[in-house]
Amino acid sequence: MKNGVLFSMFALFVFTHSTVVAQIEQKTKTFELINLERHQFKFDLFSPGFSYELGLFKNQSVSTNLGLGMATYQEGWNYGLALNTRYRYYHNFERRIGMDKNVSGNSGNYIAAAQAIYFSQLRIDTNIKGPSDFNLGFYGIVYGIQRTYPKGFNFNAEFGAGYYRGDGVPSGYGPLFGFTFGWVATKRKSRKPTFD
């Protein structure tokens, strides 16, 4: 089981490294973001919290979210405050532009390396047997869909799977589902597609 986790982490590193190198070698400027927002700050209303996304390269960003979340795996479930981080690769900007669809506000589909930490201090409820001060960490891959609308409303839905590492409780594998609905507080690029 430990070898499987190490192999998954190595494969994720190789995928991320090769994607970053390919982006740097493109003829466009390294930090030119054609369709991706440079900064995007969002207030999450569905699961109270906030999100921040930083555009890195043409189709890649990193994001972090602090809000309510649920972890579920073989040992049970845990609900409370969670810190989520993602390294996203948006794969369908060109197709959306070709169909004359909106790409502003990072409206696209993505594959992401995912990490989440569920804090014991701000836990609301759990059915996992163990000490009261245990923490959980999630490491895996997710597929997500994000859309931002003209007035700034945004939704993000993602699903994936990975390894839940317990601190004080047993570890195991399980799914990850996420849904946020909120409002983007930062100014967005024009809704009209941008071409090279």
N, C-alpha and C positions, 0 to 999 in steps of 0.2 A: 504494500500500500504506500509506503514511504517512497519507494522507487517510482511509482506512478506519479506522485505529486512532483518529485524532482524532474521527471521527464516532461511533465506538463509545463512546469515553470521554464525549463530549458527551451522547449518548443515555442513558447510564448516569447521568450527573449529573442530567439532567432528570427521569428516572424516580425517582431517590432523593430529589431535592428535592421533587417533587410528593407523594410518599408521606409524607415527613416533615411537610410542611405540612398534609396531610389529617389526619394523626394528631394534630397539635397542636390543630387546630380542632374535634376531637371534643368532645362534652359532658363526657366523663369527664375526670378530672384528668390533666394532662400526664404525670406520672410514675407514675401508677397502672398497675401491671402486673397485669392480671386473671388471665391464665394463664401468663405468661412468668416464669421465675425471674429475680430481680434479679441474682444471682451464681451461677455454676456453674463449679466447678473440677473437672477430670477428669484422672486418670492413664490414659494410653493404653498398653495392653499389647501389642496386635498390632504396631504400629509404635512402639517405645518412645519416649515423650515425654509431654508434658502439654498440656492445653487449658484455656482460660479463656473464658467467655462472659458478657457483661454485657448484661442486659435494658435497653433504652432506652425503648421505647414499648410500646403494647399488643401488637403482633405483631412488633416489630423488635428485633434485638440485633446486637452486634458480637462477634466471637470471634477468638481468636488461638490458634495451635497451634505448638509447637516439637517436631519429631520427624523421623523418617526419611521421605523422600519420593522419588518418581521423577518426572522431567520427560522428556517425549518429544515431539519435533517433527521437522521435515524434516531437520535436521542430525544427529539421533541421539538418544541418551538419556543421562541423568545421574541417579545415585543417591547420596543422602547426606542430610545434615541440611538441613532446610528450615523456614522460618518462614512460616506461612500466616495470612492475615487474611481475614475475611469480614464483610460487612454483610448480615445475613440478614433476610428478610421471610417469616415463617411464614404460609402462606395457608389452612391447613385446621384451625385450632383449633376453630372453631365447628362444623364438620362432625363432627369427632371427638367433641366434647362431645354433640352431638345423637345420636350412635351409642353414647353411654355408654362411650367409650374413654378411656384414660389420656392426660392432657396434662401431667402433672407431669414435671419434669426436661426441659422443652422438647421433649416428644415430639410431633413434627409434621413436616410436609414444608415445605421452604423453597426460595426462589429467592435467590441471593446474588451480590453483586459480590465477585469473588475476586482476591486478590493472593498471590503466593508468591515467596519468594527462596530460591534454592538456593546455599549458600555453598561457595566453592572450598576453604576451609581444612578443612572437615569432609566432603569428598567421599569416598565409598567406591569408586565405579567410574564410568566413562563411556566412551563410544565417540565422543564429539564431538572432531573435530580442532581443535586450537588450543593456546594456551599453557596451562600447568598451573594458572595462577591465575585462570581465567575464572569469572565468576559468571553466573547466569541469573535473570531475573525473569519472572513470569507475571502477566498482567492479563487478566481475562475474566469470564465469567458461569458459574455452576454451579447445578444443581438437586440438592437433597439431601434425605435422609430421616434423621431422628434419633429414636431411641427409648431411653427410660430405664426400667428395670424396677424392681420393688419393692425389691430388695436393693441397688440402686445401679448394677447393670451397665448399660452404655450402648453402643450402636453408632451409628455415623454413616457413611453411604455417600453419595457425591456424584459427579456427572459433569458435565462441561461442556467448553467450548472457549475459546480466547483466543489472545493474542499472547505469544510468548516473546521477551523482549528479552535479547540476549546482550551481555555486557561482555567483550570480547576475542574473541568468536566471533560468527558470523552470527546474525541474528534470524530469526524465522519464526512460523508459526501451528501450533497443535497442540491435541490434547485434554488434558483433565485428569480423572483418576480418583482418587478417594480413598476409603479405608476405614479406620476406626478402631474398635477395640473396647477398652473400658476400664471404669473404675469412677469414679462421681461421688463426690467426697469431701465435698461440701457438702450441707447439709440441704436436702431438697426439700419443695415444697408438698404438701398432701394429694393423694392419688390421685383423690379424688372431684372431679368437675367443679365449677367455680365459676361462678355465674351473676351477671349484673349486678343 
